[in-house]
Amino acid sequence: MRLQGFVGSFNAAVEGFIYVLKTERNMRAHFLVALFFLLLGIYLNFPAVEIMILAITITLVLMVEMINTAIELTIDMIKTDVHPAARIIKDVSAGAVLLTSINATIVGYILFAKKIPFNVGEYMLNIRSSPWHLTFMALILVFGSSILGKIIFHKGTPLRGGMPSGHSAIAFAIWTIIAFFSNNSIVIALAFLMAFLIARHRVKDAVHTVWEVIVGAILGILLTTVVFQIFH
C-alpha cells in the first residue's frame, strides 16, 4: 500500500508538471530554453560543479513558475470578482518569476561567456574522449522529446499512456547506447531483449498501444543515433 501511495503521489506530481507545461506558454518557453542550455553546457564539457549550478538555476526558475501558476489558480478559485489584493498577490508571484529569470540570465552569462566563442574541434575531441557526455545528451533529448510528444498530442503523462511511449523510447535509447559502446554481441542482444520486454509489458498492461510503443522505440533509436553520429 505504501508503494502504491508513493507511486500515486509521484504520478500526481508529474501530472502537475505536465499541466503547467500544457497550459502556460511561459513555462513551455522556460522549459525549452532550459533544455537547450543544459545540453549546451554538456556539449561544452562544463565541469561537474558548473553543471550543478546550471541545473539548480534552471530548477529554481521552473519551480517558481509552477508556484506562480498554483497561486494564480488559487486566487481565481477564491475570488470571482476583481479585488485589489488579488491583483497584488498575482503581481508579487509574477515578480518572483521575473527575479529568478534575471538571476538565471546572470548565471548563464557568467558560465557561458568564457566558453563562447569556442573551438568546435577542441570540444568535439572532449566529447569523444568522454562517452558519458554523449549518453547524457542522448537520454535528455529522448526524455524531453517524449514529454513534448505527449504535450503535442494532449494524451497521457510521461509515466502512463500517450504518444509516444516514454518507457519504450528510453529503453531503446539505452539499447542503442550499449550497441555503440559494446563490442560484445551477447550484451547487445540481451540489452535489446530487455528493451523489447519493457515495450511489450507496456502494451500487455494496456498502458500503450502497439503503435505508441513502436513510435517510442523509433524515437529513442533515431535521436540516440543522431547524437552519436554528430558528436562521436
Residue pairs with C-beta under 8 A, 6 or more apart in sequence:
10 159
11 157
11 159
11 160
14 157
14 158
14 159
15 157
16 66
17 66
18 147
18 150
18 151
18 157
18 158
20 27
20 65
20 66
20 69
21 27
21 28
21 31
21 147
21 151
22 151
22 154
23 69
24 65
24 69
26 65
26 97
27 62
27 65
27 66
27 69
28 151
30 61
30 62
30 65
30 101
31 62
34 58
34 61
34 62
35 140
35 144
37 54
37 58
37 108
37 112
38 54
38 55
38 58
38 140
39 137
39 140
39 141
40 112
41 50
41 51
41 54
41 111
41 112
42 51
42 133
42 136
42 137
42 140
43 123
43 127
43 133
43 137
43 231
44 112
44 115
44 118
44 123
45 123
45 126
45 127
45 130
45 133
46 54
46 111
46 115
50 111
53 107
53 111
54 107
54 108
54 111
57 103
57 104
57 107
57 108
58 104
60 100
60 103
60 104
61 97
61 100
61 101
61 104
64 96
64 97
64 100
65 97
67 93
67 96
68 93
68 94
68 96
68 97
71 89
71 90
71 93
72 90
72 93
75 86
75 89
75 90
78 86
79 86
124 231
126 133
127 133
127 134
127 231
127 232
128 231
128 232
131 181
133 231
134 177
134 227
134 228
134 231
134 232
135 177
137 227
137 231
138 173
138 176
138 177
138 223
138 224
138 227
138 228
139 170
139 173
139 174
139 177
141 223
141 224
141 227
142 169
142 170
142 173
142 219
142 220
142 223
142 224
143 158
143 166
143 169
143 170
145 169
145 219
145 223
146 158
146 164
146 165
146 166
146 169
146 170
146 216
146 219
147 158
147 166
149 162
149 163
149 164
149 215
149 219
150 156
150 157
150 158
150 162
150 163
150 164
150 166
153 162
153 163
155 161
155 162
155 163
156 162
156 163
158 166
159 166
160 207
161 207
161 208
161 212
162 208
162 212
163 211
163 212
163 215
164 212
164 213
164 215
164 216
164 219
165 199
165 202
165 207
165 208
165 212
165 213
165 215
165 216
165 217
166 216
167 198
167 199
167 202
167 216
168 195
168 198
168 199
168 202
168 208
168 212
168 213
168 214
168 216
168 217
168 220
169 216
169 217
169 219
169 220
170 220
171 194
171 195
171 198
171 199
171 217
171 220
172 195
172 199
172 216
172 217
172 218
172 220
172 221
172 224
173 220
173 221
173 223
173 224
174 191
174 195
174 220
175 188
175 191
175 192
175 194
175 195
175 220
175 221
176 220
176 221
176 224
176 225
176 228
177 224
177 228
178 187
178 188
178 191
179 188
179 191
180 224
180 228
180 232
182 188
182 191
195 217
199 213
199 216
199 217
200 213
202 208
202 212
202 213
203 209
203 210
203 213
208 216
